[in-house]
Every structure is written in C-alpha cells, then in structure tokens.
C-alpha cells in the first residue's frame, strides 16, 4: 500500500508541474483545500490505476471496473496517466466504458 501512495504522490507532483489543479469541488465536506486534495488523491480509481502500473508490464492495458460514476478529477488524472505512462487504460463505470489512450478519453470528456 505504501508503494501505491508513493506512486500517486509522484504522479501528483508531476501533474502539478504540468498545470494540474485537483478538482476538490467533488469533496463535499467543509475542509481546507489541502485536506480535500489528500482525499481526492486517495480515490479508489487512482489507487487501482497505480496498482495496475506497479503490477503489469510496460505497454499492457490496465482494466478497471467500478460501480459508481467516475468523478471529474479521476477522469482528468486517468487521462494524464495514460499519456505520461504510455498506457491504454479502460475504465467501466456505472454509465460508460472509458478508453484512455495518449491523454484522450473515448467519451470526449462528456460523460
């Protein structure tokens, strides 16, 4: 689990260096921005993608299935990771199949 969180922290830093701003509006609790960022970083989709990066060979597709809708921040982060890690990432949420590749999602950012 430590390895997952370390990879997420590394990816978060890389994304912020490239202009990423966490979409903390998805956190509905009255917390300071830093705490909201910490909560958003720990979303299960991000953990699942990190797990896939750690446990699959370079170039292999990562497949994730979830029973809820993908939040806007997880969608953005998964797009970034697909480009940064040069991976195809498939996410099935309650409404759609999202196919992420080279920083683009098949849904056209409309889901």
C-alpha positions in Angstrom: 0.0 0.0 0.0 2.9 2.3 0.7 4.2 1.8 -2.8 0.8 2.8 -4.2 0.6 6.0 -2.2 4.2 6.8 -3.1 3.5 6.4 -6.8 0.3 8.5 -6.5 2.3 11.3 -4.8 5.0 11.2 -7.5 2.3 11.4 -10.3 0.5 14.2 -8.5 3.7 16.2 -8.3 4.4 15.6 -12.0 0.9 16.6 -12.9 1.0 19.8 -10.8 4.3 20.7 -12.5 2.4 20.4 -15.8 -0.5 22.6 -14.7 -2.8 20.1 -13.0 -5.1 21.5 -10.3 -7.0 18.9 -8.2 -10.8 19.2 -8.7 -11.6 19.5 -5.0 -15.2 20.5 -5.7 -16.0 16.8 -5.7 -15.3 16.7 -1.9 -18.5 17.9 -0.2 -17.1 18.3 3.3 -16.2 21.6 4.8 -12.4 21.1 4.9 -9.4 23.1 3.9 -8.0 22.7 0.4 -5.0 20.7 1.4 -7.2 18.1 3.2 -9.6 18.0 0.2 -6.6 17.4 -2.1 -5.5 14.5 0.1 -9.0 13.0 -0.1 -9.2 13.3 -3.8 -5.8 11.8 -4.3 -7.0 8.7 -2.4 -9.9 7.9 -4.7 -10.2 4.2 -5.5 -9.8 4.7 -9.2 -6.4 6.3 -8.7 -5.3 3.5 -6.4 -6.4 1.0 -9.0 -4.5 2.7 -11.8 -1.4 2.9 -9.6 -1.8 -0.8 -8.7 -2.0 -1.6 -12.4 1.1 0.4 -13.2 3.1 -1.3 -10.5 1.9 -4.9 -11.2 1.7 -5.0 -15.0 4.4 -4.9 -17.7 5.0 -1.7 -19.6 2.7 -1.5 -22.6 0.0 -3.7 -21.0 -3.6 -2.4 -20.9 -4.9 -1.6 -17.4 -8.6 -2.5 -16.9 -10.7 -1.2 -14.0 -14.4 -1.7 -13.2 -16.3 0.3 -10.7 -19.9 0.5 -9.5 -20.1 4.3 -9.3 -19.6 7.2 -11.8 -16.1 8.3 -12.4 -15.5 11.7 -10.8 -14.1 14.6 -12.9 -10.8 14.6 -11.1 -10.3 10.9 -11.6 -11.2 11.3 -15.2 -8.6 14.0 -15.7 -5.9 12.2 -13.8 -6.5 8.9 -15.7 -6.2 10.9 -19.0 -2.9 12.3 -17.8 -1.5 8.9 -16.6 -2.4 7.3 -19.9 -0.2 9.8 -21.6 2.5 10.0 -19.0 2.9 6.2 -18.5 2.2 5.5 -22.2 -0.6 3.0 -21.3 -4.1 2.2 -22.5 -6.5 2.3 -19.6 -10.0 1.0 -19.7 -12.5 2.0 -17.0 -16.0 0.8 -16.9 -18.2 2.9 -14.6 -21.9 2.7 -13.9 -22.7 4.7 -17.1 -19.8 4.2 -19.7 -16.8 2.4 -20.8 -13.9 4.9 -20.9 -11.0 4.1 -23.1 -8.0 6.3 -22.2 -5.0 6.5 -24.5 -2.4 9.2 -25.1 -4.2 11.6 -22.8 -7.5 11.3 -24.5 -10.7 9.6 -23.5 -13.2 7.9 -25.9 -16.1 9.7 -24.2 -14.7 13.1 -25.5 -14.9 14.4 -21.9 -18.7 14.1 -21.9 -20.0 11.5 -19.5 
